[in-house]
Amino acid sequence: MNRNAPMASPHDVSWFSFLTHALIWIALVGAGLLLAWFVAVLHDSVERGEQRRLQQQRSAASPMTLPFLSETRTGEVR
């Protein structure tokens, strides 16, 4: 008996090879989806930061007043 011969038949090896390739493709697709999700979350975070920065610039351009002095007649704070 040859000790270097594979224990499984060639048919079994082909299924193992197919499953290995399928698992690799599934992992790549999963990694791609995870990367797309991360980029979307990062984009939203950056966009919110830009909006906050623009809002702070607008509020800094208005005259600086104390909060209780900026109330309107209806009691709303601007």
Rosetta blueprint (number, residue, H / E / L):
1 M L
2 N L
3 R L
4 N L
5 A L
6 P L
7 M L
8 A L
9 S L
10 P H
11 H H
12 D H
13 V H
14 S H
15 W H
16 F H
17 S H
18 F H
19 L H
20 T H
21 H H
22 A H
23 L H
24 I H
25 W H
26 I H
27 A H
28 L H
29 V H
30 G H
31 A H
32 G H
33 L H
34 L H
35 L H
36 A H
37 W H
38 F H
39 V H
40 A H
41 V H
42 L H
43 H H
44 D H
45 S H
46 V H
47 E H
48 R H
49 G H
50 E H
51 Q H
52 R H
53 R H
54 L H
55 Q H
56 Q H
57 Q H
58 R H
59 S H
60 A H
61 A H
62 S L
63 P L
64 M L
65 T L
66 L L
67 P H
68 F H
69 L H
70 S H
71 E E
72 T L
73 R L
74 T L
75 G L
76 E L
77 V E
78 R L
